[in-house]
Each structure stands twice: as C-alpha cells, then as structure tokens.
Amino acid sequence: KQNILHSRGGFWTTDGKQDGNNDCANLSSQWKMALQKVESQLESAVHSRLVRLGPRLQDLCNALGSFLMKQTKIYGTWIHGDFKAANMMFRDRLIEGEAVVEEDLSSSVAVVDFQFTGWGVCAEDVAYLLYPDAQGSLMDYVDELLAVYHEQLVTQIMMLMKGGPSSISFSVLCRLYELANLDLTRYWLSKGWEATTKGESQLLLRMENCLDAIDGGHVLKDEDAYHGALQSYLDGSS
C-alpha cells in the first residue's frame, strides 16, 4: 500500500517532488538580487546589516534542514505543509432572523489540499501562515499571535492527554518559528523571491537577529559546528 503522507511535510522540503535544500549553493547570488528590491524599505544602517544575510543563510542551509528534521523526534507532529488562507474554507455564523446564533468555533473552518502533508514541527505551518507577502503582513502582531497559538496548542495537548505545558515551551515554539522562517526563506530565495514590502523587510530583520544568535556573525567551521550552534540557539544558551 502506497504511503500517501510525506516523511517530511512541506512543499519547501526535500521530500517527494519538492527540491528543498538542493538549492543551497545559489542562495548568496539570489540574495544579492533580492536585496536590491528591498533597499527602499530599509534605512542605510539596517541595509548594511543585511548585506551578508544571504551568504550566512547559505552557510547554514544544509545543517538547518537536517536540524529541523531532527527536532521532529522531540516535537514532531503531522503538518499540513501548505497552510495558507487559500486552503481554508470559512463558514459564517448562522443567522435566525436578526439574532446571531453562536456555534462551535472549531466547526467554522475547514482545511483542504493535503498534497504536502507529512512529518514536521508545528511551527513550520505557523511560519508559512504568517509569512508576509504583497497581499498583506501580520509581522506587527507575530509575537501576540504566537502566544495565542501556544496557549491553544497546550490546551489541546492536555485535552487529548498527550502532554502538558512542558511538552513544548513558549520559548522553544518561538525559536522553532524563527528557524522555520529561515528555512522557508531559503526555499523562496532559491526560486527568485524578492522582498518588496514593509512586512518582508521586518521579516528579514527577525531573520538577521536569529542568525546573529546562531553564528555570532561569523562563518562556522563545518556542518557539525552549525548543528551545535543551532542546538544552543534552540536551548536558549546562545
């Protein structure tokens, strides 16, 4: 019987038909072109900080993919893999006469298109849902949304008797979210992505801060060194 779920969820990963981390070698040159498009959104001091973001992401690239896969052994779950508003169907609340009839909010939305569903960490679906684009951005509210998500996540884990608050701390969720952003941007850059909006420039600054915490602004010795740095970042010790 054919397995219909990917061993690694997400259209941006190396599983199935996705090409994922095979594009690491082109990130530096792709970033140089992308940075030109976002210059008008950035102050000169900020722009100078971001010049090396592409090369740093390229250096981290291979270790990042394998590190996130490793985290599925601890924080693993089935992820949708293409979790965006276009793949959600919302239902308005029922109306009887002039009165709005309250209904179970959990039944007011359905998710479709499970083409890229597979194993991952929950922060990957969250990062893609909140990823800014030309249609809009939620970057000003990311920290608040992550807090709401974490509260609901822990509540559901407890209701299902699968764990509790210690299953995944808020700080770990936030750091996994930042790593997922790096991995998503790695994919988009390899496809010619260009940052052109305020929201995307805000995302780039978050990524730069994340990279600072991982590599300290320096090229690390090898992939093992990057794995160690990623673990220290996730543990909150970097």
C-alpha positions as CSV (number, residue, x, y, z in Angstrom):
1,K,0.0,0.0,0.0
2,Q,1.4,3.4,-1.0
3,N,2.2,5.8,1.7
4,I,0.2,9.0,1.0
5,L,2.0,11.1,3.7
6,H,5.4,12.5,3.2
7,S,8.1,11.5,5.6
8,R,8.9,15.3,5.7
9,G,6.0,17.6,5.3
10,G,6.0,20.9,3.5
11,F,6.3,21.9,-0.2
12,W,9.6,23.6,0.6
13,T,11.4,20.4,1.9
14,T,13.4,17.7,0.1
15,D,10.7,15.1,0.4
16,G,8.5,14.0,-2.5
17,K,8.5,16.3,-5.5
18,Q,10.0,19.2,-3.6
19,D,13.5,20.2,-4.3
20,G,14.3,21.9,-0.9
21,N,17.8,22.0,0.3
22,N,19.3,21.1,-3.1
23,D,19.3,24.8,-3.9
24,C,21.7,25.9,-1.1
25,A,24.6,26.7,-3.4
26,N,22.7,29.6,-5.1
27,L,21.5,31.5,-2.1
28,S,24.2,34.1,-1.9
29,S,23.8,35.2,-5.5
30,Q,20.0,35.1,-5.2
31,W,20.1,37.2,-2.1
32,K,22.2,39.9,-3.8
33,M,19.4,40.4,-6.3
34,A,16.7,40.3,-3.7
35,L,18.4,42.9,-1.5
36,Q,18.3,45.4,-4.3
37,K,14.5,45.3,-4.3
38,V,14.1,46.0,-0.6
39,E,16.6,48.9,-0.3
40,S,13.8,51.5,-0.4
41,Q,12.2,49.9,2.7
42,L,15.3,49.9,4.8
43,E,17.4,52.6,6.5
44,S,21.1,52.6,5.4
45,A,22.3,51.2,8.7
46,V,19.8,48.3,8.5
47,H,20.7,47.7,4.9
48,S,24.4,47.3,5.7
49,R,23.5,44.7,8.4
50,L,21.6,42.6,5.9
51,V,24.2,42.5,3.1
52,R,25.6,39.2,4.4
53,L,22.3,37.6,5.2
54,G,22.3,35.5,2.0
55,P,25.8,34.1,2.4
56,R,25.2,33.4,6.0
57,L,22.0,31.5,5.2
58,Q,23.8,29.6,2.5
59,D,26.5,28.5,5.0
60,L,23.7,27.4,7.4
61,C,21.5,25.8,4.8
62,N,22.3,22.1,4.9
63,A,22.6,22.0,8.7
64,L,19.3,23.8,9.1
65,G,17.2,21.3,7.1
66,S,18.7,18.3,8.9
67,F,18.4,20.0,12.3
68,L,14.7,20.7,11.8
69,M,14.2,17.1,10.8
70,K,16.0,16.0,13.9
71,Q,13.6,18.1,16.0
72,T,10.6,16.0,14.8
73,K,11.9,13.3,17.2
74,I,11.0,15.6,20.1
75,Y,8.4,18.0,18.8
76,G,7.2,16.0,15.8
77,T,3.6,16.2,14.5
78,W,1.8,15.9,11.2
79,I,1.9,19.3,9.4
80,H,-0.3,20.4,6.6
81,G,2.7,21.6,4.5
82,D,0.8,24.3,2.6
83,F,-1.1,26.0,5.4
84,K,-2.4,29.3,3.9
85,A,-5.7,31.2,3.8
86,A,-6.4,29.9,0.3
87,N,-6.5,26.4,1.6
88,M,-9.1,27.2,4.3
89,M,-12.9,27.3,3.9
90,F,-14.7,29.5,6.4
91,R,-18.4,29.4,7.4
92,D,-20.3,32.4,8.6
93,R,-22.2,32.1,11.8
94,L,-25.8,31.0,11.4
95,I,-28.4,33.8,11.5
96,E,-32.0,33.3,12.5
97,G,-34.0,36.5,12.0
98,E,-31.9,39.3,13.4
99,A,-30.2,37.2,16.0
100,V,-26.8,35.6,15.5
101,V,-26.7,32.0,16.7
102,E,-23.4,31.2,18.4
103,E,-21.9,27.9,17.2
104,D,-18.8,25.9,18.0
105,L,-16.0,28.0,16.6
106,S,-14.0,24.8,15.9
107,S,-16.5,23.8,13.2
108,S,-16.5,27.2,11.4
109,V,-13.4,26.5,9.3
110,A,-12.2,23.5,7.2
111,V,-8.8,23.0,5.7
112,V,-8.3,21.5,2.3
113,D,-5.4,20.4,0.0
114,F,-3.2,17.9,1.9
115,Q,-0.8,17.4,-1.0
116,F,2.2,18.2,1.1
117,T,1.1,16.8,4.4
118,G,3.8,15.0,6.4
119,W,6.0,14.9,9.5
120,G,7.4,18.1,10.8
121,V,7.2,20.6,13.7
122,C,4.1,22.7,14.3
123,A,6.0,26.0,14.0
124,E,6.6,25.3,10.3
125,D,2.9,25.6,9.4
126,V,2.6,28.7,11.6
127,A,5.6,30.3,10.0
128,Y,4.1,29.8,6.5
129,L,0.7,31.0,7.5
130,L,2.2,34.2,8.9
131,Y,4.8,34.7,6.2
132,P,4.3,38.2,4.7
133,D,3.8,38.9,1.0
134,A,2.4,41.5,-1.3
135,Q,-1.2,40.7,-0.2
136,G,-0.5,41.7,3.4
137,S,1.5,41.2,6.6
138,L,0.9,40.2,10.2
139,M,4.5,40.9,11.3
140,D,3.5,43.6,13.7
141,Y,1.4,41.0,15.6
142,V,3.6,37.9,15.3
143,D,4.6,37.7,19.0
144,E,1.0,38.1,20.2
145,L,-0.2,35.5,17.7
146,L,2.4,33.0,18.7
147,A,1.4,33.5,22.4
148,V,-2.3,32.8,21.5
149,Y,-1.3,29.8,19.4
150,H,0.9,28.3,22.1
151,E,-1.9,28.7,24.7
152,Q,-4.3,26.9,22.4
153,L,-1.7,24.2,21.5
154,V,-1.0,23.3,25.1
155,T,-4.8,23.3,25.9
156,Q,-5.4,20.8,23.0
157,I,-2.4,18.6,24.0
158,M,-3.8,18.4,27.6
159,M,-7.4,17.7,26.4
160,L,-6.1,14.8,24.3
161,M,-4.0,13.7,27.2
162,K,-0.8,13.8,25.1
163,G,1.2,16.0,27.4
164,G,1.1,19.4,29.0
165,P,2.9,22.8,29.2
166,S,6.3,21.1,29.4
167,S,5.7,19.3,26.0
168,I,6.8,22.4,24.2
169,S,7.6,25.7,26.0
170,F,6.7,29.0,24.5
171,S,10.3,30.0,24.1
172,V,11.0,26.8,22.1
173,L,8.0,27.4,19.9
174,C,9.2,30.9,19.2
175,R,12.7,29.7,18.3
176,L,11.4,27.0,16.1
177,Y,9.2,29.6,14.4
178,E,12.3,31.7,13.7
179,L,14.2,28.7,12.3
180,A,11.2,27.8,10.1
181,N,11.3,31.3,8.7
182,L,14.9,30.8,7.8
183,D,14.1,27.5,6.1
184,L,11.1,29.0,4.2
185,T,13.2,32.0,3.0
186,R,16.0,29.6,1.9
187,Y,13.4,28.0,-0.4
188,W,11.9,31.2,-1.7
189,L,15.3,32.7,-2.4
190,S,16.2,29.7,-4.5
191,K,13.1,30.4,-6.5
192,G,13.9,34.1,-7.1
193,W,12.0,35.6,-4.2
194,E,12.3,39.4,-3.8
195,A,11.5,41.3,-0.7
196,T,9.5,44.3,-1.7
197,T,7.2,45.2,1.2
198,K,7.5,46.6,4.7
199,G,6.4,43.2,6.2
200,E,9.0,41.4,4.3
201,S,11.7,43.8,5.5
202,Q,10.5,43.2,9.1
203,L,10.9,39.5,8.5
204,L,14.4,40.0,7.2
205,L,15.4,41.8,10.4
206,R,14.0,39.0,12.5
207,M,16.0,36.6,10.4
208,E,19.2,38.6,10.8
209,N,18.7,38.6,14.6
210,C,18.1,34.9,14.6
211,L,21.3,34.3,12.6
212,D,23.3,36.6,15.0
213,A,22.2,34.3,17.8
214,I,23.3,31.2,15.9
215,D,26.6,32.1,14.2
216,G,27.5,35.4,16.0
217,G,28.1,37.0,12.6
218,H,30.9,34.5,11.7
219,V,31.3,31.6,9.4
220,L,31.5,28.4,11.5
221,K,33.9,25.6,10.9
222,D,31.7,22.9,9.4
223,E,28.2,21.5,9.4
224,D,28.7,19.9,12.8
225,A,29.6,23.3,14.2
226,Y,26.3,24.7,12.8
227,H,24.4,21.8,14.3
228,G,25.9,22.6,17.7
229,A,25.1,26.3,17.2
230,L,21.5,25.5,16.2
231,Q,21.1,23.3,19.3
232,S,22.4,26.1,21.6
233,Y,20.0,28.5,20.0
234,L,17.1,26.3,20.5
235,D,18.1,25.6,24.1
236,G,18.3,29.4,24.7
237,S,22.0,29.2,25.6
238,S,23.4,31.2,22.7
